[in-house]
Amino acid sequence: MKYKFPQDLFTDVRIEDYKSAAFYVKNGEVESNSEVTITGAMIRIFDGKMWYTAETNDIESIQTKIDELALLAKPNPNILKNKIIKNYSVNNQTIRVFNNENDLKKLTRQDRESIVWDYYNKCVDKKIKEIKANHASFYYSSKIKYYYNSKGTSIEQDYQRANIHVGFEIVVDGVNYWAFKTLNEFEFEKLKGREKEFLEERDRTLDYAKNGVPVEPGEYTCVLAPAVTAVFTHESFGHKSESDFMLNDKTLQKEWVLGKKVANEKVSIIDEGDGLYHGYCPYDDEGNKKQKVFLIKDGILTGRLHDAKSAAILKEKPTGNARAQDSDNTPLVRMTNTFMDAGTDDPQDIIKGVKDGIYVYDWNYGTGQSTFTIQPKKCYRIRDGKICEPLRVNVVTGNVFKTLFDIDAVGNDLEFFSGTCGKGNQSIPTATGGPTIRVKKLTIN
């Protein structure tokens, strides 16, 4: 074992080697060009009653920190019988998937500057009078993570991602619109040569700004594009499945009973960390293997997300969902790759089945508790099974569980989207996913 751990106490150590770089251009001028390199560690000791924690950027001082924390704790000969500590499994594995030619740490300053200027020069058209400002940026981050604990676990794993972003400020009739798109990839080469995607987003937003008409508020049959299904799944149901929300809420525990029918049988929602999407997380920050969890299977509530503590309190099994933003933060129950699974319906047939409704194409933000809210960027009217004129919609709202039952078609076009998720003042990479779905009734304003 790498460290000497004190007897009759539980100890774990998390170490992270982190590097990031960014380059940002606005209106043809360089706004920032930076690199950051950090090595940090969090050391924790648990005596069955209290956690004792220390942080350091001096890796050579970790053993000293362990010894100092041990003096604060009270030895407990039964620590391994503690119901929380029993949920820390013993694993020994090294998983390195980003340490070859695709390693982002090998990128040079010239690499990041060149890709941004290439996109900027190809995507910015000064002849379009409605565009008043523009920007382009590149960012990457890379981590190598090490985890050790006194039960014998030793894990090494890596993570990285990069993105290119291009945005335009559009003004039509005195109203501002933002057309922007961010491409996220694990590999630098996969970000190249995709200016068509940015230009399509720019032109679609221009058309929406010029031709969008106000929606008449009311209740409509809605078809949600995959990106919107994904955010609905994440915000409205994924967060509800993070079990730390339930620990002090007896009412929620009684209502949130496994085996209960909570959705149309067409609906299945999954959280998993092994897929190479941007919530990739083979082991969590408590050293537990990430499990594939069906949160809903065929409309039935079948699982939820746990760390060691929530699983112990609710008398369920840990799922490997303890995640921390970095070595300065304590792990929380977090999603990884969370998605509504594909169905069997053809997306075109889903739209054809709507006589009068709304197609929700994309979104600015989404929130969800008992009632969810999605603020769309662009919506379109559906008439007689065809997508027609763009609509200006402020918000789309609905009751979460009613909506889950009102989903009457689930497409076969599952897509994944990358982003970050905030919780407890921590932000971590996640992936969301979903297919085209149809909802019988949502409120539109």
C-alpha positions in Angstrom: 0.0 0.0 0.0 1.3 3.5 -0.9 0.6 5.0 2.6 0.7 3.8 6.2 -2.9 4.0 7.4 -3.7 4.1 11.2 -5.3 1.1 12.8 -9.0 1.1 13.9 -9.9 4.0 11.6 -11.1 4.3 8.0 -8.8 6.4 5.8 -9.1 7.4 2.2 -6.9 9.6 0.0 -7.9 11.2 -3.3 -5.1 12.8 -5.5 -5.7 14.7 -8.8 -3.2 15.9 -11.4 -5.1 18.6 -13.3 -4.3 20.6 -16.4 -6.4 23.0 -18.5 -5.9 25.5 -21.2 -8.1 28.1 -22.9 -8.1 30.6 -25.8 -10.9 33.1 -26.4 -11.4 35.6 -29.2 -14.1 38.3 -29.3 -14.8 40.5 -32.2 -11.4 39.7 -33.7 -9.5 40.5 -30.5 -7.8 38.0 -28.2 -9.5 38.2 -24.8 -7.7 35.4 -22.9 -5.0 32.8 -23.5 -4.3 30.7 -20.4 -2.9 27.5 -19.0 -3.5 26.0 -15.5 -1.7 23.1 -13.8 -2.7 21.9 -10.3 -1.9 18.9 -8.2 -4.0 18.4 -5.1 -5.1 15.9 -2.6 -7.9 15.4 0.0 -7.3 13.1 3.0 -10.1 11.9 5.1 -10.3 9.8 8.3 -13.6 8.4 9.8 -14.0 7.0 13.3 -17.6 6.0 12.9 -18.9 9.3 14.3 -17.1 12.0 12.5 -15.0 12.7 9.3 -11.7 14.5 9.7 -10.5 16.1 6.5 -7.3 17.8 5.3 -6.3 19.2 1.9 -2.9 19.8 0.4 -1.1 20.7 -2.8 2.1 19.2 -1.4 1.8 15.5 -2.3 4.9 14.7 -0.2 3.0 15.8 2.9 0.1 13.3 2.6 1.5 10.8 5.1 2.0 13.7 7.6 -1.6 14.8 7.1 -2.8 11.2 7.7 -0.9 11.0 10.9 -2.1 14.4 12.1 -5.8 13.6 11.4 -5.4 10.2 13.2 -4.5 12.1 16.4 -7.9 13.9 16.2 -10.0 10.8 15.7 -11.0 8.2 18.3 -9.8 4.6 17.4 -12.7 2.3 16.7 -12.0 -1.5 16.6 -15.3 -2.0 14.9 -14.9 0.6 12.1 -15.0 -2.0 9.4 -18.5 -3.1 10.6 -19.8 0.5 10.3 -22.7 0.4 7.9 -21.3 3.2 5.8 -17.7 1.8 5.6 -19.1 -1.6 4.7 -20.3 0.0 1.5 -16.8 0.9 0.4 -15.9 -2.0 -1.8 -12.3 -3.1 -2.4 -11.1 -2.5 -5.9 -7.6 -2.4 -7.5 -7.5 -1.2 -11.1 -5.7 1.2 -13.5 -7.8 2.6 -16.3 -6.0 4.9 -18.7 -7.8 5.6 -21.9 -6.5 9.1 -22.7 -2.7 8.6 -22.4 -1.7 7.9 -26.0 -1.8 10.1 -29.1 -5.2 11.5 -28.1 -3.8 13.0 -24.8 -4.9 16.6 -24.7 -1.9 17.5 -22.5 0.2 17.2 -25.6 -1.5 20.1 -27.3 0.6 23.2 -27.8 -0.4 26.9 -27.5 -0.3 27.0 -31.3 -2.8 24.1 -31.5 -5.4 25.9 -29.6 -4.8 29.3 -31.2 -4.9 27.8 -34.7 -8.2 26.0 -34.3 -10.0 29.0 -32.8 -8.8 31.4 -35.6 -9.7 28.8 -38.2 -13.3 28.6 -37.0 -13.5 32.3 -36.5 -12.4 33.1 -40.0 -14.7 30.6 -41.6 -17.8 31.3 -39.5 -17.8 35.1 -39.2 -19.5 36.9 -42.1 -19.3 40.6 -41.7 -21.8 41.1 -44.5 -24.6 39.9 -42.3 -25.8 43.2 -40.9 -27.9 41.6 -38.1 -24.8 40.2 -36.4 -23.5 42.8 -34.0 -20.9 40.7 -32.1 -19.1 37.4 -32.4 -16.8 35.2 -30.4 -14.9 31.9 -30.6 -13.1 29.9 -28.0 -11.3 26.6 -27.2 -11.0 24.9 -23.9 -9.7 21.6 -22.6 -9.2 20.0 -19.2 -7.4 16.8 -18.3 -7.3 14.8 -15.0 -5.4 11.8 -13.7 -7.1 10.7 -10.5 -5.7 8.3 -7.8 -7.8 6.8 -5.0 -6.5 4.8 -2.0 -8.2 3.6 1.1 -7.4 1.6 4.2 -9.6 -1.3 3.1 -7.1 -2.0 0.3 -8.5 -0.1 -2.6 -6.1 1.4 -5.2 -7.5 3.0 -8.3 -5.9 5.1 -11.1 -8.1 6.5 -13.8 -8.0 9.5 -16.2 -10.5 11.9 -17.8 -10.3 14.7 -20.4 -12.5 16.7 -22.7 -12.1 19.6 -25.1 -14.6 22.0 -26.7 -14.8 24.6 -29.4 -17.4 27.3 -29.1 -18.6 29.8 -31.6 -21.3 32.4 -30.9 -23.0 35.4 -32.5 -25.1 38.2 -31.1 -28.0 38.9 -33.5 -30.2 41.9 -33.3 -33.5 42.0 -35.3 -36.0 44.8 -34.7 -34.2 45.9 -31.6 -34.4 42.4 -30.0 -31.2 40.5 -29.1 -30.8 36.8 -29.9 -27.8 34.6 -29.3 -26.8 32.0 -31.8 -24.1 29.7 -30.4 -23.0 26.1 -30.4 -20.4 24.2 -28.4 -18.8 21.0 -29.7 -17.5 18.8 -26.9 -15.2 15.9 -27.7 -12.6 13.7 -25.9 -10.2 14.1 -28.8 -8.8 17.2 -30.4 -8.9 15.9 -33.9 -12.7 15.3 -33.7 -13.2 19.1 -33.2 -11.8 20.0 -36.6 -13.6 20.7 -39.8 -17.1 21.1 -38.4 -17.9 24.7 -39.3 -21.0 23.6 -41.1 -22.6 22.9 -37.7 -22.0 26.4 -36.5 -23.2 28.0 -39.7 -26.4 26.0 -39.6 -27.0 27.2 -36.0 -26.3 30.8 -37.0 -28.6 30.6 -40.0 -31.4 28.9 -38.1 -31.3 31.5 -35.4 -31.4 34.3 -38.0 -34.5 32.8 -39.6 -36.1 32.4 -36.2 -35.3 36.0 -35.3 -36.8 37.3 -38.5 -39.8 35.1 -38.9 -40.8 33.9 -35.4 -44.3 34.7 -34.4 -45.7 34.8 -30.8 -47.3 31.7 -29.6 -50.9 31.7 -28.3 -50.6 30.5 -24.7 -52.3 27.3 -23.8 -52.0 23.6 -23.6 -50.6 21.8 -26.6 -49.4 18.4 -27.7 -45.7 18.8 -27.8 -42.9 16.9 -29.6 -39.6 17.3 -27.9 -36.4 17.0 -29.9 -33.6 14.7 -28.5 -31.8 17.7 -26.9 -34.9 18.8 -25.1 -35.8 15.2 -24.0 -32.3 15.0 -22.6 -32.6 18.1 -20.4 -36.1 17.1 -19.2 -34.7 13.7 -18.2 -31.7 15.2 -16.4 -33.4 18.1 -14.6 -36.9 16.6 -13.9 -36.0 13.0 -13.1 -32.3 12.5 -12.8 -31.9 14.9 -9.9 -34.9 13.3 -8.1 -33.0 10.0 -8.3 -30.0 11.4 -6.4 -30.7 9.7 -3.0 -29.1 12.3 -0.7 -32.2 14.4 -1.3 -34.3 11.8 0.4 -32.2 11.1 3.6 -34.1 13.6 5.9 -37.4 13.5 4.0 -39.6 10.7 5.3 -42.5 11.8 3.1 -40.4 11.6 0.0 -39.1 8.2 1.1 -42.7 6.9 1.4 -43.8 8.4 -2.0 -40.6 7.3 -3.8 -41.1 3.6 -3.4 -39.3 1.2 -5.7 -41.6 -0.9 -7.8 -44.1 1.9 -8.2 -45.4 2.7 -11.7 -44.3 6.3 -12.4 -44.4 6.6 -16.2 -45.8 5.2 -19.5 -44.5 1.8 -20.2 -42.6 3.2 -23.2 -40.3 5.1 -20.8 -37.0 3.8 -19.5 -34.3 6.0 -17.9 -30.8 4.9 -17.2 -27.7 6.2 -15.5 -24.3 4.6 -16.4 -20.7 5.6 -16.3 -18.8 3.2 -18.5 -19.9 4.6 -21.8 -17.5 7.0 -23.4 -19.8 10.0 -23.1 -18.9 13.1 -21.1 -20.2 11.7 -17.8 -17.7 8.8 -18.1 -16.8 7.7 -14.6 -15.8 4.0 -14.3 -15.1 4.4 -10.6 -16.5 7.0 -8.3 -14.6 9.1 -5.7 -15.3 6.6 -3.0 -13.6 3.9 -5.0 -16.8 2.1 -5.9 -17.4 0.7 -9.4 -20.1 2.6 -11.2 -23.1 0.5 -11.8 -25.6 0.7 -14.7 -28.8 1.7 -12.9 -32.3 1.6 -14.5 -34.0 4.5 -12.7 -37.2 3.7 -14.6 -37.7 0.5 -16.5 -40.7 0.1 -18.7 -42.5 2.8 -16.6 -41.6 1.2 -13.2 -39.4 3.0 -10.7 -36.6 0.4 -10.3 -33.5 2.2 -9.0 -31.8 5.4 -7.6 -28.3 6.8 -7.3 -26.3 6.3 -4.2 -23.0 7.0 -2.5 -21.9 4.8 0.5 -23.8 6.9 3.0 -27.2 7.2 1.3 -27.1 3.5 0.4 -26.5 2.6 4.1 -29.3 4.8 5.4 -31.8 3.7 2.8 -30.7 0.0 3.1 -29.9 -0.3 -0.6 -26.7 -1.0 -2.6 -24.2 1.7 -3.5 -24.2 2.5 -7.2 -20.8 4.3 -7.6 -22.3 7.8 -7.9 -20.2 9.6 -5.4 -18.5 12.4 -7.4 -16.5 15.5 -6.5 -15.6 18.4 -8.6 -12.0 18.2 -7.6 -9.7 17.3 -4.7 -10.8 20.3 -2.8 -14.4 19.1 -2.6 -16.2 16.2 -0.8 -18.0 13.7 -3.0 -21.8 14.1 -3.4 -24.4 11.8 -5.1 -24.2 12.9 -8.7 -25.4 11.6 -12.1 -23.0 10.4 -14.8 -24.4 9.5 -18.3 -28.2 9.9 -17.7 -30.6 9.3 -20.5 -34.1 8.2 -21.6 -33.6 5.1 -23.6 -34.5 4.8 -27.2 -38.0 3.5 -28.2 -39.2 2.0 -31.4 -41.1 4.9 -32.9 -39.9 6.6 -36.1 -39.3 10.4 -35.3 -41.1 11.4 -38.5 -44.1 9.3 -37.6 -44.2 10.9 -34.2 -44.5 14.3 -35.8 -47.0 13.1 -38.4 -49.2 11.9 -35.6 -49.8 15.5 -34.4 -52.6 17.5 -36.0 -52.0 20.8 -34.1 -49.0 21.1 -31.7 -45.6 22.4 -31.0 -42.1 21.1 -31.8 -39.6 22.1 -29.1 -36.3 22.2 -30.9 -33.7 23.3 -28.3 -33.4 25.0 -24.9 -31.7 27.8 -22.9 -32.2 26.3 -19.5 -34.3 23.7 -17.6 -35.4 23.2 -14.0 -37.4 20.5 -12.4 -39.0 19.6 -9.1 -42.6 18.5 -8.9 -43.2 21.0 -11.8 -40.5 21.4 -14.5 -39.8 24.4 -16.6 -37.9 24.5 -19.9 -37.1 27.8 -21.6 -36.7 26.9 -25.3 -34.5 28.8 -27.7 -36.5 27.8 -30.7 -39.9 26.2 -31.2 -42.0 25.5 -34.3 -45.7 25.0 -35.0 -46.8 21.5 -36.1 -49.8 21.5 -38.4 -51.3 18.4 -39.9 -48.1 16.4 -39.2 -45.7 19.0 -40.6 -43.2 21.4 -39.0 -44.2 24.9 -39.9 -43.4 28.5 -38.9 -41.1 29.3 -35.9 -42.8 30.2 -32.7 -41.6 32.6 -29.9 -42.2 30.6 -26.7 -41.3 31.9 -23.3 -41.6 28.7 -21.2 -42.8 25.1 -21.5 -44.1 23.7 -18.1 -45.7 20.6 -16.8 -46.0 18.3 -13.8 -43.1 15.8 -13.9 -45.1 12.7 -13.2 -48.1 13.6 -15.3 -45.7 14.3 -18.1 -44.0 10.9 -17.7 -47.4 9.2 -18.1 -48.4 11.5 -21.0 -45.4 10.4 -23.1 -47.2 8.4 -25.8 -44.3 8.0 -28.3 -40.6 7.4 -27.9 -38.3 7.7 -30.9 -35.6 5.3 -32.0 -33.1 8.3 -32.4 -31.3 8.4 -29.1 -28.7 11.1 -29.0 -26.2 12.1 -26.2 -25.3 15.7 -25.3 -22.4 16.8 -23.1 -22.4 19.5 -20.5 -21.8 20.3 -16.8 -24.1 19.9 -13.8 -24.1 22.1 -10.7 -25.0 20.9 -7.2 -23.8 21.9 -3.8 -21.5 24.6 -5.3 -19.8 21.9 -7.3 -19.8 21.5 -11.1 -18.9 18.3 -12.8 -19.0 16.9 -16.4 -22.1 14.9 -17.3 -23.8 13.6 -20.3 -27.6 13.7 -21.0 -29.4 11.8 -23.6 -32.8 11.1 -25.1 -34.7 10.4 -28.3 -37.6 12.4 -29.9 -40.7 12.0 -27.7 -44.3 13.1 -27.9 -46.2 14.4 -24.9 -50.0 14.6 -25.0 -50.2 17.9 -23.2 -47.9 20.6 -21.9 -48.5 24.2 -20.9 -47.0 26.8 -23.3 -46.6 30.5 -22.5 
